[in-house]
Amino acid sequence: MKTNVDWKAIDDERLKKLSVHSFCGAVASNLGQLCRDDAGTFKKKAAGLGQIECRFGSELKARMERQKIVFTTEADAPNQDDFIKGFLRNQ
């Protein structure tokens, strides 16, 4: 699955401080884990997804747009992995 990052929203200071890979890769990592843990059910859901779009913003959000997950991450938001897992399980 392809992940696109909104690089325009990441200023130089944020780029120096944060691991963009760890924030934006969290959705794909959790998708993979859910597919391994619940291959029978979740893998079918995940098969219909085609893309992840990652953005940095002022709050943690996730939504579906057709077959794309739009994930907005916030550097100081706690429990991002739990948030993503909960979102993915409810899709």
Phi and psi in degrees as GROMACS dihedral restraints (atoms count N, CA, C in turn):
[ dihedral_restraints ]
;  ai    aj    ak    al  type     phi  dphi    fc
    3     4     5     6     1   -85.1    20    10
    4     5     6     7     1   136.4    20    10
    6     7     8     9     1  -115.3    20    10
    7     8     9    10     1   125.5    20    10
    9    10    11    12     1  -106.8    20    10
   10    11    12    13     1   139.3    20    10
   12    13    14    15     1  -111.8    20    10
   13    14    15    16     1   134.7    20    10
   15    16    17    18     1   -80.9    20    10
   16    17    18    19     1    84.6    20    10
   18    19    20    21     1   -65.8    20    10
   19    20    21    22     1   -25.9    20    10
   21    22    23    24     1   -64.8    20    10
   22    23    24    25     1   -26.1    20    10
   24    25    26    27     1   -85.6    20    10
   25    26    27    28     1    -0.5    20    10
   27    28    29    30     1  -109.7    20    10
   28    29    30    31     1   107.1    20    10
   30    31    32    33     1   -78.5    20    10
   31    32    33    34     1   171.5    20    10
   33    34    35    36     1   -60.2    20    10
   34    35    36    37     1   -39.8    20    10
   36    37    38    39     1   -63.3    20    10
   37    38    39    40     1   -44.3    20    10
   39    40    41    42     1   -65.2    20    10
   40    41    42    43     1   -39.7    20    10
   42    43    44    45     1   -63.6    20    10
   43    44    45    46     1   -36.0    20    10
   45    46    47    48     1   -70.9    20    10
   46    47    48    49     1   -35.1    20    10
   48    49    50    51     1   -87.0    20    10
   49    50    51    52     1   -32.9    20    10
   51    52    53    54     1  -109.1    20    10
   52    53    54    55     1   153.2    20    10
   54    55    56    57     1   -93.4    20    10
   55    56    57    58     1    97.0    20    10
   57    58    59    60     1   -57.0    20    10
   58    59    60    61     1   -39.4    20    10
   60    61    62    63     1   -57.3    20    10
   61    62    63    64     1   -45.3    20    10
   63    64    65    66     1   -69.9    20    10
   64    65    66    67     1   -37.3    20    10
   66    67    68    69     1   -71.1    20    10
   67    68    69    70     1   -51.8    20    10
   69    70    71    72     1   -78.3    20    10
   70    71    72    73     1   -24.0    20    10
   72    73    74    75     1   -79.3    20    10
   73    74    75    76     1   -10.0    20    10
   75    76    77    78     1   -62.9    20    10
   76    77    78    79     1   -35.6    20    10
   78    79    80    81     1   -66.3    20    10
   79    80    81    82     1   -49.3    20    10
   81    82    83    84     1   -63.6    20    10
   82    83    84    85     1   -40.0    20    10
   84    85    86    87     1   -61.2    20    10
   85    86    87    88     1   -44.9    20    10
   87    88    89    90     1   -69.7    20    10
   88    89    90    91     1   -34.9    20    10
   90    91    92    93     1   -59.4    20    10
   91    92    93    94     1   -47.2    20    10
   93    94    95    96     1   -60.8    20    10
   94    95    96    97     1   -43.0    20    10
   96    97    98    99     1   -65.0    20    10
   97    98    99   100     1   -43.4    20    10
   99   100   101   102     1   -64.9    20    10
  100   101   102   103     1   -36.2    20    10
  102   103   104   105     1   -64.9    20    10
  103   104   105   106     1   -38.8    20    10
  105   106   107   108     1   -70.9    20    10
  106   107   108   109     1   -39.9    20    10
  108   109   110   111     1   -74.2    20    10
  109   110   111   112     1   -33.8    20    10
  111   112   113   114     1  -136.5    20    10
  112   113   114   115     1    59.4    20    10
  114   115   116   117     1   -58.4    20    10
  115   116   117   118     1   -36.0    20    10
  117   118   119   120     1   -64.2    20    10
  118   119   120   121     1   -43.1    20    10
  120   121   122   123     1   -98.8    20    10
  121   122   123   124     1   -53.0    20    10
  123   124   125   126     1   -71.0    20    10
  124   125   126   127     1   -33.3    20    10
  126   127   128   129     1   -59.9    20    10
  127   128   129   130     1   -35.6    20    10
  129   130   131   132     1   -65.3    20    10
  130   131   132   133     1   -41.5    20    10
  132   133   134   135     1   -63.8    20    10
  133   134   135   136     1   -46.1    20    10
  135   136   137   138     1   -66.5    20    10
  136   137   138   139     1   -28.1    20    10
  138   139   140   141     1   -61.6    20    10
  139   140   141   142     1   -27.2    20    10
  141   142   143   144     1   -83.8    20    10
  142   143   144   145     1    -5.4    20    10
  144   145   146   147     1   -90.3    20    10
  145   146   147   148     1   138.6    20    10
  147   148   149   150     1  -117.0    20    10
  148   149   150   151     1   -19.2    20    10
  150   151   152   153     1  -157.9    20    10
  151   152   153   154     1   151.9    20    10
  153   154   155   156     1  -120.8    20    10
  154   155   156   157     1   132.0    20    10
  156   157   158   159     1  -115.3    20    10
  157   158   159   160     1   125.2    20    10
  159   160   161   162     1  -112.9    20    10
  160   161   162   163     1   133.7    20    10
  162   163   164   165     1  -134.3    20    10
  163   164   165   166     1   155.2    20    10
  165   166   167   168     1  -104.5    20    10
  166   167   168   169     1   136.6    20    10
  168   169   170   171     1  -150.2    20    10
  169   170   171   172     1  -163.3    20    10
  171   172   173   174     1   -90.1    20    10
  172   173   174   175     1    -8.0    20    10
  174   175   176   177     1  -151.7    20    10
  175   176   177   178     1   161.2    20    10
  177   178   179   180     1   -82.7    20    10
  178   179   180   181     1   122.9    20    10
  180   181   182   183     1  -146.8    20    10
  181   182   183   184     1   156.0    20    10
  183   184   185   186     1  -149.4    20    10
  184   185   186   187     1   143.4    20    10
  186   187   188   189     1  -154.6    20    10
  187   188   189   190     1   161.4    20    10
  189   190   191   192     1  -101.1    20    10
  190   191   192   193     1   135.6    20    10
  192   193   194   195     1  -128.1    20    10
  193   194   195   196     1   100.9    20    10
  195   196   197   198     1    55.9    20    10
  196   197   198   199     1  -118.3    20    10
  198   199   200   201     1  -100.1    20    10
  199   200   201   202     1    24.3    20    10
  201   202   203   204     1  -119.9    20    10
  202   203   204   205     1   135.4    20    10
  204   205   206   207     1   -93.1    20    10
  205   206   207   208     1   123.6    20    10
  207   208   209   210     1  -105.1    20    10
  208   209   210   211     1   113.5    20    10
  210   211   212   213     1  -115.4    20    10
  211   212   213   214     1   123.3    20    10
  213   214   215   216     1  -109.5    20    10
  214   215   216   217     1   123.4    20    10
  216   217   218   219     1  -110.0    20    10
  217   218   219   220     1   154.7    20    10
  219   220   221   222     1  -130.5    20    10
  220   221   222   223     1   129.0    20    10
  222   223   224   225     1   -55.9    20    10
  223   224   225   226     1   -34.7    20    10
  225   226   227   228     1   -99.6    20    10
  226   227   228   229     1     4.1    20    10
  228   229   230   231     1   -69.3    20    10
  229   230   231   232     1   130.6    20    10
  231   232   233   234     1   -79.5    20    10
  232   233   234   235     1   158.9    20    10
  234   235   236   237     1    54.5    20    10
  235   236   237   238     1    44.2    20    10
  237   238   239   240     1   -63.2    20    10
  238   239   240   241     1   -39.1    20    10
  240   241   242   243     1   -62.0    20    10
  241   242   243   244     1   -43.1    20    10
  243   244   245   246     1   -63.5    20    10
  244   245   246   247     1   -40.3    20    10
  246   247   248   249     1   -60.9    20    10
  247   248   249   250     1   -46.3    20    10
  249   250   251   252     1   -65.7    20    10
  250   251   252   253     1   -45.8    20    10
  252   253   254   255     1   -58.3    20    10
  253   254   255   256     1   -44.4    20    10
  255   256   257   258     1   -62.1    20    10
  256   257   258   259     1   -42.9    20    10
  258   259   260   261     1   -61.9    20    10
  259   260   261   262     1   -48.6    20    10
  261   262   263   264     1   -64.6    20    10
  262   263   264   265     1   -39.8    20    10
  264   265   266   267     1   -64.2    20    10
  265   266   267   268     1   -28.3    20    10
  267   268   269   270     1   -91.6    20    10
  268   269   270   271     1     7.4    20    10
